[in-house]
Every structure is written in structure tokens, then in C-alpha cells.
């Protein structure tokens, strides 16, 4: 069975307070976008191993068993007595980019196993389970525009539809550590209501919708700030860093011209937006 875990972007991101447990409460809207990895499972040909991981595309650092896809599979295997599987993962979503690629892969693995082996886990149950793997993992269970609060794990539907606009996503060859990004932010309440602002004309978003990580990240990585400004120079309706960076996205009424030439040493993705309908086959 095969599926296509997608990335997300953040429309607005406010760090509202630091919690007693050391985490931060935030407010943001997660929006799924059509940049996708490929994830497939097949029965393992030999049974002297619990799993086999075959990975291609963008390289992922770290031990194999720390990969969220492997962690989810092994946890589910042990709980439900699943047979050994070969896991094929083709990475197209950059890491360290604020796009939730690893979280999406993990959630889609749980959804894939639920579908393949008819485990009959509800969305609510999968969201509960995914919260143990990362704050934004539960979002990818339903994978629809959502207002996220708490540490990013309290979700409610957000009536946001950007279909027909063109997305330009650019990631420079730098990665921003989420822990470092949080360390340089002073929590505060946002000046404008996020959902109300998102229902204003998009030309107003630049004034009323922001990302609290940008100020400190831009100071350390001026290249990221330059990418955002360049998108506005290219007539973006709105541009912002996603998550804690390092990727920047722009929303355009028309396809941005020569983006790959303008950002020739960066990862570049562009596509007309439409409502995503994840499939498993």
C-alpha cells in the first residue's frame, strides 16, 4: 500500500506564553500543501527482522530507529502483532524547514497501517496516539486547514481555502533548529485576531499576520529575510517564513516567473493550490 505524505505551511504563528513544563503555547493555522513524500509498505520477504527501511531522495540524518516512520511502525507492530514490513520512503520535503515533513510521514504511517490491517482506529484515537511523537503530528491525521493552539496539538477546523492561488516555496541551504528559535522569542499576545485577519483581503495580511520567529531568525540568517523580500519584489500577495524556518513561502495570483533562476542555489517548489485529498492505494 502506498500513500503520499504532504507538507504544511503556517499562516501566522504567534508564541503566546511559556508554560510551566518548559514548552510554549502558540497560535497558528496549519495549511496542507501539495509538496509530498512517498511512503509505501510491503510484506518483508524474510522474517528474521522486524522491518526493513529503504530510503531515497533527501537524506535524513540520525540513527534509523529514531526516524519517526520507523518508531510508529514498531510501536504499532508490537501492540497489534503486525507482520514484518519493508518500508519505502522517498523524501521530497526538506528537513529543518518548518514544513512538518517528518511529522507528516509519521502520521501517514499510522493511517497507512490502520487502513492496510483494518485496525479500525478512529481519527480521534490516531490524533491522541500521534501527540506522543510531536506537537504537530496530530494535524496530519485529518490533514485539513486547522487552527492550532496549545503547543500545536489542540486543533479546530479553519475555514481557509486558497485554491487557485500559486504557491512558491523556497528553502535556502541552511537549517534552523527549533529549540534555538524558541530560545530567542519573547512570548506575547498577538495584536490581531488570526482567524479574523485571514478572512480579510490577502493584501491586508502583510500588515496584520506575522510569524514571531522571523525577527530572531532573520537576524541570524539574513539570507532568509532576503528571500521573503524578494518574493514581495516578485509581486507576492503575501510572504512569510513557515514554522521556525528556514523555508519561506509566497502566495501569488499568477505563476511567479523564473523562480528557479532567482533562487538557483535553493530548494524551490511551486504549484497551483487546490484542496488536497490524500489517497491510499
Secondary structure in CASP SS format (residue, H / E / C, confidence):
PFRMAT SS
TARGET T0000
AUTHOR 0000-0000-0000
METHOD secondary structure of the structure
MODEL  1
X C 1.00
X E 1.00
X E 1.00
X C 1.00
X C 1.00
X E 1.00
X E 1.00
X E 1.00
X E 1.00
X E 1.00
X E 1.00
X E 1.00
X E 1.00
X E 1.00
X E 1.00
X E 1.00
X E 1.00
X E 1.00
X C 1.00
X C 1.00
X C 1.00
X C 1.00
X C 1.00
X E 1.00
X E 1.00
X E 1.00
X E 1.00
X E 1.00
X E 1.00
X E 1.00
X E 1.00
X E 1.00
X E 1.00
X E 1.00
X E 1.00
X E 1.00
X C 1.00
X E 1.00
X E 1.00
X E 1.00
X E 1.00
X E 1.00
X E 1.00
X C 1.00
X C 1.00
X C 1.00
X C 1.00
X C 1.00
X C 1.00
X C 1.00
X E 1.00
X E 1.00
X E 1.00
X E 1.00
X E 1.00
X E 1.00
X E 1.00
X C 1.00
X C 1.00
X C 1.00
X C 1.00
X C 1.00
X C 1.00
X H 1.00
X H 1.00
X H 1.00
X C 1.00
X H 1.00
X H 1.00
X H 1.00
X H 1.00
X H 1.00
X H 1.00
X H 1.00
X H 1.00
X H 1.00
X H 1.00
X H 1.00
X H 1.00
X H 1.00
X C 1.00
X C 1.00
X C 1.00
X C 1.00
X E 1.00
X E 1.00
X E 1.00
X E 1.00
X E 1.00
X E 1.00
X E 1.00
X C 1.00
X C 1.00
X C 1.00
X C 1.00
X C 1.00
X C 1.00
X C 1.00
X C 1.00
X C 1.00
X H 1.00
X H 1.00
X H 1.00
X H 1.00
X H 1.00
X H 1.00
X H 1.00
X H 1.00
X H 1.00
X H 1.00
X H 1.00
X H 1.00
X H 1.00
X H 1.00
X H 1.00
X H 1.00
X C 1.00
X C 1.00
X C 1.00
X C 1.00
X C 1.00
X C 1.00
X H 1.00
X H 1.00
X H 1.00
X H 1.00
X H 1.00
X H 1.00
X H 1.00
X H 1.00
X C 1.00
X C 1.00
X C 1.00
X C 1.00
X C 1.00
X C 1.00
X C 1.00
X C 1.00
X H 1.00
X H 1.00
X H 1.00
X H 1.00
X C 1.00
X C 1.00
X C 1.00
X E 1.00
X E 1.00
X E 1.00
X E 1.00
X C 1.00
X C 1.00
X C 1.00
X C 1.00
X E 1.00
X E 1.00
X E 1.00
X E 1.00
X C 1.00
X C 1.00
X C 1.00
X C 1.00
X C 1.00
X C 1.00
X C 1.00
X C 1.00
X E 1.00
X E 1.00
X E 1.00
X E 1.00
X E 1.00
X E 1.00
X C 1.00
X C 1.00
X C 1.00
X C 1.00
X C 1.00
X C 1.00
X H 1.00
X H 1.00
X H 1.00
X H 1.00
X H 1.00
X H 1.00
X C 1.00
X C 1.00
X C 1.00
X C 1.00
X C 1.00
X C 1.00
X C 1.00
X C 1.00
X C 1.00
X C 1.00
X H 1.00
X H 1.00
X H 1.00
X H 1.00
X H 1.00
X C 1.00
X C 1.00
X C 1.00
X H 1.00
X H 1.00
X H 1.00
X H 1.00
X H 1.00
X H 1.00
X H 1.00
X C 1.00
X C 1.00
X E 1.00
X C 1.00
X C 1.00
X H 1.00
X H 1.00
X H 1.00
X H 1.00
X H 1.00
X H 1.00
X H 1.00
X C 1.00
X H 1.00
X H 1.00
X H 1.00
X H 1.00
X H 1.00
X H 1.00
X H 1.00
X H 1.00
X H 1.00
X H 1.00
X H 1.00
X H 1.00
X C 1.00
X C 1.00
X C 1.00
X C 1.00
X E 1.00
X E 1.00
X E 1.00
X E 1.00
X C 1.00
X C 1.00
X C 1.00
X C 1.00
X C 1.00
X E 1.00
X E 1.00
X E 1.00
X E 1.00
X E 1.00
X E 1.00
X C 1.00
X C 1.00
X C 1.00
X C 1.00
X C 1.00
X C 1.00
X H 1.00
X H 1.00
X H 1.00
X H 1.00
X C 1.00
X C 1.00
X C 1.00
X C 1.00
X E 1.00
X E 1.00
X E 1.00
X E 1.00
X E 1.00
X E 1.00
X C 1.00
X C 1.00
X C 1.00
X C 1.00
X C 1.00
X C 1.00
X C 1.00
X C 1.00
X C 1.00
END
